[in-house]
């Protein structure tokens, strides 16, 4: 599978709106800009946030994803959107410490690797926030039934028309979970049938994900020096419940500590 194919199919995967943009618009209105998004992908969130008037920086390791984000932004929000190819586990921008909102959206945390890499990604969020700024991390919570199906069996995800090629794309997936570790090996198969009845195309992708429990998500943000403001179960920030499909943590960078003695801050900085 080429990188450009993967980026196009990523957008097809998200043809059905996950419903999270309103949350980030509301938090942006509360905190102001600038905004940083790790794992920006094709700009699904970053572009409309920039179009709403906020300065946004998007970071991703995939140049094909970033290329599609630039095309999406060209419709009018490019002036407020800066897209950078960088590793979210280690990136430190020159203006780190001035962002009002930092985002790790829609399961992006699953993709970065093991526990240490996930912790490093959350530290990147924290490092870029100004005091009082907010970080948001959003992850899926599989049910017992979901995990029971992670035994290698194939399941149909969707059949959709690709608006760019006209092809009818069928997506099936199989997952295997390692009990006790939260590691999932996910194999995805895309078959694209052209509208003229010609030969179909197939792409196969295999990736390793690491699931995160709500208590672990809280621990990750606290270990990064952030204060948990809420742990929600939906994009309306309703309380996390036993049947919640998602865990969304909103965490705040605490105000900078102040010295109680005159000149203390200057001495501490030396």
C-alpha positions in Angstrom: 0.0 0.0 0.0 1.5 3.4 -1.0 1.5 6.2 1.4 -0.9 8.3 -0.8 -3.3 5.4 -1.0 -3.3 5.0 2.8 -3.9 8.7 3.3 -6.9 8.6 0.9 -8.4 5.6 2.5 -7.9 7.2 6.0 -10.2 9.9 4.8 -12.7 7.3 3.6 -12.5 5.6 7.0 -13.7 8.9 8.5 -16.3 9.7 6.0 -18.8 9.3 8.8 -18.2 12.2 11.2 -17.0 11.0 14.6 -18.7 14.1 16.1 -15.7 15.5 18.1 -15.1 18.8 16.3 -17.6 20.7 18.3 -15.8 19.7 21.5 -12.5 21.2 20.2 -14.2 24.3 18.9 -15.7 24.9 22.4 -12.4 24.3 24.2 -10.6 26.6 21.7 -13.2 29.3 22.5 -12.5 28.8 26.1 -8.7 28.8 26.0 -7.9 30.8 22.9 -5.1 29.9 20.6 -2.7 28.9 19.5 -3.6 25.2 19.1 -1.3 22.2 18.6 -2.5 18.9 17.3 -0.3 15.8 17.5 -1.1 13.2 14.8 -2.8 15.8 12.7 -3.3 13.3 9.8 -5.1 14.9 6.8 -6.3 17.9 8.8 -9.8 16.7 9.7 -9.8 18.8 12.9 -6.9 21.3 12.3 -8.3 22.8 9.1 -11.7 23.7 10.5 -10.1 25.0 13.7 -7.9 27.3 11.6 -10.9 28.3 9.5 -12.6 29.3 12.8 -9.8 31.9 13.3 -7.3 30.0 15.5 -3.6 29.7 14.8 -3.0 25.9 14.6 0.1 23.8 14.3 -0.3 20.2 13.2 2.4 17.5 13.6 2.6 14.2 11.9 5.3 11.7 10.7 3.5 10.9 7.5 4.3 13.3 4.6 1.4 11.9 2.5 -1.1 12.7 5.3 0.4 16.2 5.6 0.1 16.7 1.8 -3.6 16.0 1.9 -4.0 18.3 4.9 -2.3 21.1 2.8 -4.7 20.5 0.0 -7.7 20.6 2.4 -6.4 23.8 3.9 -5.9 25.5 0.6 -9.6 26.3 0.5 -9.1 29.2 2.9 -7.5 28.3 6.2 -3.9 27.8 5.0 -2.7 31.2 6.4 -3.5 30.1 10.0 -2.3 26.5 9.7 1.3 25.3 10.0 2.0 21.6 9.2 5.2 20.0 10.3 6.7 16.5 9.8 7.9 15.5 13.2 7.7 12.7 15.8 5.1 13.4 18.4 7.1 11.6 21.1 10.0 13.9 20.9 8.9 17.1 19.1 9.7 20.4 20.9 8.8 23.5 18.9 10.7 26.8 19.5 7.5 28.3 20.8 6.7 25.4 23.2 5.0 26.8 26.3 2.7 29.2 24.7 -0.2 27.0 23.4 -3.7 27.3 24.8 -4.9 23.9 23.6 -3.1 20.7 22.8 -4.9 17.8 21.2 -4.4 14.0 20.8 -7.6 13.1 19.1 -9.6 9.9 18.1 -7.3 7.0 19.2 -4.1 8.6 18.0 -2.5 7.6 21.3 -2.9 3.9 20.3 -0.7 4.3 17.3 2.5 5.6 18.9 3.8 2.4 20.3 4.2 1.0 23.8 3.6 2.5 27.2 6.8 4.6 27.2 6.1 6.1 23.8 2.5 6.9 24.8 3.9 8.7 27.9 6.3 10.6 25.8 3.5 11.8 23.5 1.5 13.1 26.4 4.6 14.8 27.7 4.9 16.5 24.3 1.3 17.9 24.8 2.2 19.1 28.3 5.5 20.7 27.1 3.7 22.9 24.6 1.0 24.3 26.9 1.2 27.6 28.6 0.1 27.7 32.3 -3.7 27.3 32.3 -3.7 25.7 28.9 -5.6 22.5 28.2 -4.6 19.1 26.8 -7.2 16.7 25.5 -6.6 13.0 24.8 -9.4 10.8 23.3 -9.4 7.0 23.2 -11.8 4.2 22.4 -12.9 1.8 25.1 -13.6 -1.6 23.7 -16.2 -3.7 25.4 -15.7 -7.3 26.6 -17.6 -8.4 23.4 -15.2 -6.3 21.3 -12.2 -7.9 22.9 -13.8 -11.3 22.4 -13.9 -10.7 18.7 -10.2 -9.9 18.6 -9.3 -13.5 17.9 -8.2 -13.2 14.3 -11.6 -13.5 12.6 -12.4 -11.2 9.7 -15.3 -8.7 10.1 -16.8 -6.3 7.6 -16.2 -2.7 8.5 -17.9 -1.0 5.6 -18.7 -0.8 1.9 -18.3 2.8 0.6 -17.9 4.7 -2.6 -14.6 6.5 -2.9 -15.6 10.0 -4.0 -12.1 10.6 -5.5 -11.8 7.5 -7.7 -15.5 6.4 -8.0 -14.4 2.9 -6.8 -16.6 0.8 -4.5 -14.3 0.1 -1.5 -14.9 -2.8 0.8 -13.0 -2.8 4.1 -12.6 -5.9 6.3 -10.4 -6.2 9.4 -9.1 -8.8 11.8 -7.5 -8.2 15.2 -5.6 -10.3 17.7 -5.2 -9.0 21.3 -2.5 -10.0 23.7 -4.2 -10.5 27.1 -2.8 -8.5 29.9 -0.7 -6.2 27.7 -3.4 -4.3 25.8 -1.4 -4.8 22.6 -3.5 -5.5 19.4 -2.3 -6.6 16.0 -4.7 -5.2 13.5 -4.8 -6.3 9.9 -7.0 -4.3 7.5 -7.8 -5.3 3.9 -9.3 -2.8 1.4 -10.7 -4.1 -1.9 -11.5 -1.4 -4.5 -13.8 -2.3 -7.4 -13.6 0.3 -10.3 -16.9 1.7 -11.7 -16.1 0.4 -15.2 -16.0 -3.2 -14.0 -12.2 -3.5 -14.5 -9.8 -5.4 -12.3 -10.1 -4.6 -8.6 -7.3 -3.4 -6.4 -6.4 -4.7 -2.9 -4.4 -3.1 -0.1 -3.4 -4.9 3.1 -2.1 -3.0 6.2 -0.9 -4.5 9.5 -0.2 -2.3 12.5 0.3 -2.8 16.2 -1.8 -0.7 18.6 -1.8 -0.4 22.4 -5.1 0.1 24.2 -5.3 2.3 27.2 -7.6 2.0 30.2 -9.3 5.1 31.7 -7.2 4.9 34.9 -4.0 4.6 32.9 -5.0 7.6 30.7 -5.4 9.7 33.9 -2.0 8.4 35.1 -0.3 9.4 31.8 -1.5 13.0 32.0 -0.7 13.3 35.7 2.8 11.9 35.2 3.3 14.6 32.5 2.7 17.3 35.1 -0.9 18.1 34.2 -4.0 18.3 36.4 -7.0 16.3 35.4 -10.0 18.6 35.0 -12.4 15.9 33.7 -12.5 12.3 32.6 -15.5 12.1 30.3 -17.3 9.4 28.5 -18.5 11.3 25.4 -17.9 14.4 23.4 -20.3 16.4 25.4 -18.0 15.8 28.4 -20.6 13.7 30.2 -19.3 11.6 33.0 -17.5 8.4 32.3 -19.9 5.4 32.8 -19.4 1.6 32.7 -20.9 1.5 29.2 -19.0 4.5 27.8 -17.5 3.9 24.4 -14.8 6.5 24.8 -12.6 8.0 27.5 -11.8 11.7 27.0 -9.5 13.3 29.4 -9.2 17.1 29.7 -6.2 18.2 31.7 -4.8 21.6 32.6 -1.2 22.8 32.9 -1.1 24.3 36.4 0.0 27.9 36.9 3.7 28.5 37.2 4.9 28.4 40.8 5.8 31.8 42.2 8.5 32.5 44.7 7.3 34.0 48.0 10.5 36.1 48.3 11.4 39.1 46.1 13.9 38.1 43.5 13.4 34.4 44.1 12.3 33.8 40.6 15.4 35.5 39.2 17.7 33.5 41.5 16.0 30.2 40.6 16.5 30.9 36.9 20.3 31.3 37.2 
